[in-house]
C-alpha cells in the first residue's frame, strides 16, 4: 500500500511515520526542504488549556487535552528512535489579568475548565509571582494551567526527518512540486509532479497554508488561508523566566536555557513573509510589559511564519468528499499541539477505507 503525502512539515512527516508504523509505505512530497515553513518557525506551545481562553467549547477542550496527552510518549518514542530530545517540557502556562475585567473573564475560564476535570486555578497576584517571580507588578491575577507544555519545533522537525530517514517504509522527496491531483473515475489516485505522475492508493493533503493552491481539490473544500505570525528570540543570561506567560496579545516562552521566544502577530498579509517594525514593536512591548526583566535580554533573531487558517471551520482532518483524498491541514495556532493526534487520526481513516 502506497500513500502520497503532499507537504513535508510536522503534519506530513508525522502522518508518514504513523502510516509506516501500521505497515504502509509513505512518500512525502516537499517542494522545498522538510519543515522549511511554519513547522520549524512556530513557538511550540502545547497550550491545550491556555488556547481555550474565551471559547469554552467542551469539544475543543476534550480534543486539545487528548492531543496534549499524546506528547509525552511521542517525545520519548522520537528520542529512543533518533537520540534527539525534542524539548518536550511541562512548564505550565500563566495567563495574566491586568485589570478587574480580565480577572473576571479568567475566573469564568478556570471555573469551566475545572468542571471538565482539567487542572486550572485562578491565582492572586502574590501567588502568581511565587510561580513566576519575574511577572509584571501590574498583574492583578493569573490563570494557571500546570499541565500545559512546550516543545522546540526546529528540533522536533529534525527528529521527525531523522525517524523518517531510518524507516524503510518512508521516502522523503525534497524539491518535489505537486502540479495537481490525479483524479480518475471520481477518485484521487495520486498526484502530478514536474517530472511525471505518482500514483498512490491514497493521497494526504498536508501542505499547510499552501494547501488550497494544489489544483484539483474539490470545489466545496473550505479554503486554507495564511495568517502571518512574527516572532522574536531573546537571549537571557542567566535564565530567569521559568513559565510560559500569556498577556494581552502576547506570549513569552522560555526554553530553559536562556532562549526566550516571544510572539506573536496575527496578520492577514497573504504570503508576504516580512518581519516588520510594527510587528517587532508590538511583540517586544508586550513581552516586556508581561515580564519586565526581559527588557535587559539580548535580541537574538526575528522571523515570521504562516498559520494555515480556515475561516469559521475546524481543522481539516480525515477523509474528504473526494474518495482517495485525505486531509491534514488548517490547524491555525494549534498545529504543533494537534500534530500527533492528527497523524494517528488520518492514518486510521486511510487504513479503514483501503
DOLO-826918 format. One record per residue (C-alpha): residue number from 1; z, y, x. Coordinates in Angstrom, 3 decimals. Each point is the difference from the previous one (the first is absolute). Example, Ala and Ser with C-alpha at 12.3 -4.5 7.8 and 13.67 -1.06 7.14 Angstrom:
residues 2
     k         c3         c2         c1
     1      7.800     -4.500     12.300
     2     -0.660      3.440      1.370
END
This chain:
residues 354
     k         c3         c2         c1
     1      0.000      0.000      0.000
     2     -1.051      3.347      1.469
     3      1.388      3.377     -1.073
     4     -1.526      3.332      1.039
     5      2.495      2.864      0.267
     6     -1.324      3.567      0.043
     7      2.443      2.078      2.041
     8      2.061     -0.751      3.103
     9      3.179      1.941     -0.694
    10      3.380     -1.398     -0.952
    11     -1.271     -1.204     -3.380
    12     -3.068     -1.742      1.392
    13      1.755     -1.640      2.950
    14      3.029     -1.055     -2.051
    15     -2.247     -1.517     -2.667
    16     -1.962     -1.885      2.642
    17      3.194     -1.503      1.410
    18      1.242     -0.907     -3.487
    19     -3.270     -1.816     -0.677
    20      0.036     -1.710      3.387
    21      3.505     -1.252     -0.750
    22     -1.479     -1.722     -3.051
    23     -2.835     -1.672      1.903
    24     -2.763      2.481     -0.858
    25     -2.308      1.661      2.539
    26      0.009      3.796     -0.015
    27     -2.474      2.413      1.596
    28      1.352      3.555      0.306
    29     -2.749      2.642      0.067
    30      1.022      3.319      1.545
    31     -2.463      2.854      0.558
    32      2.090      1.431      2.876
    33      2.927     -1.828      1.582
    34      2.838     -1.653     -1.974
    35      2.656      2.454     -1.134
    36     -1.824      3.121      1.158
    37      0.602      1.807     -3.275
    38      3.025      0.369     -2.310
    39      1.658     -3.285      0.983
    40      0.911      1.023      3.529
    41      0.653      3.647     -0.874
    42      2.586     -0.529     -2.754
    43      3.709      0.741      0.313
    44      0.948     -3.601     -0.780
    45      2.733      0.725     -2.561
    46      0.967     -3.046     -2.064
    47      1.468      2.289     -2.635
    48      0.175     -2.389     -2.922
    49      2.725      2.128     -1.619
    50     -0.600      3.410      1.528
    51     -3.578     -0.027     -1.324
    52      1.213     -0.460     -3.583
    53      1.332      3.560     -0.119
    54     -0.534      1.470     -3.443
    55     -2.114     -2.940     -1.212
    56      2.552     -2.433     -1.417
    57     -2.551     -2.700     -0.671
    58      1.634     -3.439     -0.237
    59     -3.239     -1.782      0.909
    60     -0.499      2.070      3.145
    61      3.633     -0.511      0.973
    62     -0.298     -3.776     -0.217
    63     -3.356      0.009      1.826
    64      1.235      2.230      2.823
    65      3.199     -2.009      0.431
    66     -1.979     -3.239      0.273
    67     -2.334      1.618      2.516
    68      2.899      1.212      2.138
    69      1.680     -3.412     -0.096
    70     -3.142     -1.573      1.481
    71      0.230      2.103      3.140
    72      2.903     -1.531      1.916
    73     -1.485     -3.534      0.080
    74     -3.488      1.394      0.651
    75      1.193      2.062      2.963
    76      1.646     -3.122      1.465
    77     -3.140     -2.038     -0.633
    78     -2.193      2.540      1.798
    79      2.432      0.223      2.932
    80      0.132     -3.772      0.327
    81     -3.801     -0.255     -0.146
    82     -0.851      2.859      2.371
    83      3.129      1.050      1.879
    84     -0.414      3.499     -1.468
    85      2.936      1.718     -1.703
    86     -1.498      2.116     -2.808
    87      3.008      2.332     -0.132
    88      1.423     -1.312     -3.258
    89      3.386      1.646     -0.428
    90      2.258      0.496     -3.017
    91      0.918      3.613      0.675
    92      0.737      1.102     -3.565
    93     -1.262      3.144     -1.715
    94      1.871      3.155     -0.931
    95     -1.746      2.167     -2.605
    96      1.528      3.480      0.059
    97      1.006      2.284     -2.834
    98     -0.123      3.661      1.012
    99      1.255      1.314     -3.333
   100      1.720     -0.995     -3.230
   101     -3.267     -0.811     -1.790
   102     -1.000     -2.308      2.867
   103      3.388     -1.723     -0.129
   104     -0.288     -0.614     -3.742
   105     -3.468     -1.521      0.461
   106      1.230     -2.257      2.798
   107      2.968     -1.048     -2.126
   108     -2.401     -1.178     -2.700
   109     -2.087     -1.885      2.580
   110      3.064     -1.708      1.464
   111      1.429     -0.968     -3.382
   112     -3.305     -1.519     -1.092
   113     -0.437     -1.949      3.246
   114      3.552     -1.324     -0.192
   115     -0.740     -1.233     -3.533
   116     -2.778     -2.133      1.511
   117      2.355     -1.541      2.557
   118     -1.317      2.040      2.946
   119      2.414      1.357      2.577
   120      0.134      3.791     -0.301
   121      2.709      2.647      0.052
   122      0.326      3.731     -0.537
   123      1.935      1.516      2.879
   124      1.654      3.371      0.272
   125     -0.943      2.136      2.985
   126      2.909     -1.160      2.143
   127     -0.698     -3.704     -0.586
   128     -3.704      0.489      0.676
   129      0.742      1.627      3.349
   130      2.250     -2.920      0.929
   131     -3.145     -2.143     -0.168
   132     -2.279      2.592      1.590
   133      1.943      2.696      1.875
   134     -3.138      2.047      0.701
   135     -0.661      0.870     -3.653
   136     -0.374      3.627     -0.960
   137      3.148      1.756     -1.255
   138     -2.117      1.128     -2.961
   139      0.029     -3.526     -1.479
   140      2.379     -0.177     -2.964
   141     -0.477     -3.753     -0.558
   142     -2.262     -2.913      0.879
   143     -1.203     -3.225     -1.536
   144      0.491     -2.855      2.450
   145     -2.187     -3.095     -0.068
   146      1.451     -2.266      2.719
   147     -2.593     -2.771     -0.308
   148     -3.115      2.108      0.582
   149     -1.558     -0.610      3.393
   150     -2.865      0.833      2.348
   151     -2.600     -1.485      2.316
   152     -2.149      1.496      2.748
   153     -3.588     -0.113     -1.383
   154     -1.978      0.130      3.285
   155      2.087     -2.880      1.353
   156     -0.374     -1.834     -3.310
   157     -3.783      0.238      0.320
   158      0.133     -1.389      3.531
   159      2.061     -2.934     -1.251
   160     -2.340     -0.683     -2.922
   161     -3.102      0.135      2.197
   162      1.669     -2.209      2.615
   163      1.008     -2.541     -2.656
   164     -3.522      0.051     -1.427
   165     -1.518     -0.486      3.456
   166      2.174     -3.079      0.524
   167     -0.904     -1.529     -3.341
   168     -2.967     -2.390      0.078
   169     -0.694      0.934     -3.623
   170     -0.316      3.779      0.437
   171     -2.928      1.910      1.504
   172      0.075      3.783      0.453
   173     -3.366      1.730      0.310
   174      0.356      3.575      1.267
   175     -2.893      2.402     -0.446
   176     -1.123     -1.839     -3.147
   177     -1.212      2.521     -2.579
   178     -0.226     -1.369     -3.528
   179     -3.141      1.316     -1.687
   180      0.829     -1.456     -3.400
   181      1.136     -2.991     -1.981
   182     -2.245     -3.007     -0.506
   183     -0.143     -0.799     -3.714
   184     -1.914     -2.904     -1.488
   185      0.116     -1.191     -3.620
   186      2.887      2.343     -0.736
   187      2.165     -1.189      2.909
   188      0.883      1.543      3.363
   189     -1.101     -2.453      2.672
   190      0.671      2.064      3.116
   191     -1.123      3.236      1.620
   192     -3.035      1.604      1.624
   193      0.515      1.128      3.591
   194     -2.147      2.009      2.399
   195     -1.140     -3.227      1.620
   196     -0.437     -2.194     -3.070
   197      1.948     -1.701     -2.745
   198      3.402     -1.618      0.092
   199      0.420     -2.476     -2.836
   200      3.513     -0.954     -1.048
   201      1.829     -1.887     -2.712
   202      1.986      3.150     -0.743
   203      0.008      3.608      1.185
   204      3.062      2.238      0.328
   205     -0.305      3.779     -0.157
   206      2.725      1.381      2.293
   207     -1.716      3.111      1.328
   208      2.702      2.515     -0.909
   209     -1.254      3.490     -0.761
   210     -3.570     -1.131      0.699
   211      0.084     -2.761     -2.627
   212     -2.019      1.864     -2.628
   213     -2.769      0.723      2.513
   214     -1.064     -3.665      0.116
   215     -3.223     -0.323     -2.047
   216     -0.100     -2.559     -2.774
   217      3.501      0.345     -1.392
   218      0.457     -0.347     -3.771
   219     -0.531      3.369     -1.677
   220      3.266     -0.370     -1.905
   221      2.081     -0.308      3.167
   222      2.283      3.064      0.307
   223     -1.022      2.136      2.983
   224      2.172     -0.063      3.099
   225      0.359      3.490      1.471
   226      1.449      1.175      3.332
   227      3.173      2.086      0.015
   228      0.540      1.508      3.427
   229      3.437     -0.190      1.548
   230      0.892      1.793      3.218
   231      2.864     -1.264      2.165
   232      1.849      1.173      3.082
   233      1.726     -1.956      2.748
   234      3.011      1.605      1.688
   235      1.872     -1.259      3.049
   236      3.778      0.360     -0.237
   237      1.905     -0.917      3.161
   238      2.573     -1.359     -0.298
   239     -0.640     -1.315     -3.534
   240      2.299      1.594     -2.562
   241     -1.513     -0.687     -3.421
   242      0.706     -3.528     -1.269
   243     -1.075     -0.204     -3.649
   244     -3.244      0.765     -1.802
   245      0.472      3.325     -1.781
   246     -2.010      1.244     -2.982
   247      0.051      3.666     -0.945
   248     -2.131      2.122     -2.305
   249     -3.528     -1.119      0.913
   250      1.121     -1.138      3.452
   251      1.205     -3.144      1.710
   252      1.463     -0.721      3.426
   253     -0.318     -3.517      1.447
   254      1.947     -0.678      3.225
   255     -1.334     -2.990      1.907
   256      3.310     -0.472      1.815
   257     -1.410      0.629      3.471
   258     -0.344      3.787     -0.139
   259     -3.279      0.091     -1.909
   260      0.244      1.685     -3.385
   261     -2.911     -0.037     -2.476
   262     -0.055      2.948     -2.400
   263     -2.270      0.364     -2.989
   264     -1.896      0.415     -2.099
   265     -2.519      2.131     -1.801
   266     -1.833     -1.115     -3.151
   267     -3.454      1.584      0.066
   268     -3.193     -0.620     -1.931
   269     -2.253      0.926      2.900
   270     -2.663     -2.689     -0.229
   271     -0.569     -1.832      3.266
   272      0.905      2.972      2.205
   273      2.454     -1.299      2.569
   274      1.269      3.305      1.361
   275      3.537      0.853      1.015
   276      0.555      3.520     -1.280
   277      2.347      2.857      0.871
   278      1.225      0.097     -3.599
   279      0.636     -3.740      0.004
   280      1.962      0.077      3.249
   281      2.002      3.014     -1.157
   282      0.972     -1.689     -3.268
   283      0.954     -3.285      1.669
   284      1.991      1.490      2.861
   285      1.679      2.565     -2.231
   286      1.012     -2.693     -2.476
   287      1.206     -2.397      2.706
   288      2.178      2.613      1.712
   289      1.335      1.146     -3.375
   290      1.177     -3.570     -0.683
   291      1.176     -0.790      3.536
   292      0.650      3.246      1.937
   293      0.505     -1.757      3.343
   294     -3.715     -0.878     -0.010
   295     -0.680      3.640      0.786
   296      0.821     -0.863      3.625
   297     -2.204     -3.114      0.067
   298     -3.179     -0.008      2.059
   299     -3.346      0.016     -1.802
   300     -1.887     -3.155      0.954
   301     -3.107     -0.349     -2.182
   302     -1.495      0.549     -3.441
   303     -2.617     -1.848     -1.996
   304     -1.291     -0.526     -3.512
   305     -1.013     -2.965     -2.115
   306     -1.407     -0.739     -3.443
   307      2.018     -1.708     -2.696
   308     -2.223     -2.001     -2.380
   309      0.894      1.368     -3.443
   310     -1.152     -1.083     -3.453
   311      0.547      2.748     -2.583
   312      2.339     -1.133     -2.761
   313     -0.229     -3.627      1.019
   314      2.089     -2.586      1.804
   315     -1.330     -1.472      3.269
   316     -3.088     -2.157     -0.441
   317      1.206     -3.508      0.850
   318     -1.401     -3.405     -0.899
   319     -3.135     -1.115     -1.802
   320     -2.520      2.606     -1.159
   321     -2.228     -0.268     -3.051
   322     -2.830     -1.004      2.344
   323      0.472     -3.730      0.707
   324      0.389     -0.677      3.699
   325      1.284      3.511      0.793
   326      3.714      0.546      0.619
   327      1.850      3.256      0.616
   328      2.691      1.110      2.446
   329     -0.170      3.788      0.021
   330      1.259      3.218     -1.572
   331      3.649     -0.236      1.105
   332      0.385      3.742      0.703
   333      3.417      0.662      1.620
   334      1.183     -3.606     -0.073
   335     -2.634     -1.977      1.869
   336      2.272     -1.170      2.812
   337      2.793     -0.893     -2.414
   338     -2.313     -2.016     -2.269
   339     -2.182     -1.589      2.678
   340      1.568     -3.460      0.261
   341      0.456     -0.367     -3.746
   342     -3.574      1.161     -0.594
   343     -1.370     -2.453      2.561
   344      1.810     -2.927     -1.603
   345     -1.028      1.090     -3.510
   346     -3.671      0.276      0.948
   347      0.010     -3.328      1.854
   348      1.545     -1.696     -3.027
   349     -2.565      1.592     -2.326
   350     -2.925     -1.090      2.184
   351      1.131     -3.583      0.459
   352      0.849     -0.265     -3.661
   353     -3.624      0.731     -0.967
   354     -1.843     -2.055      2.620
END
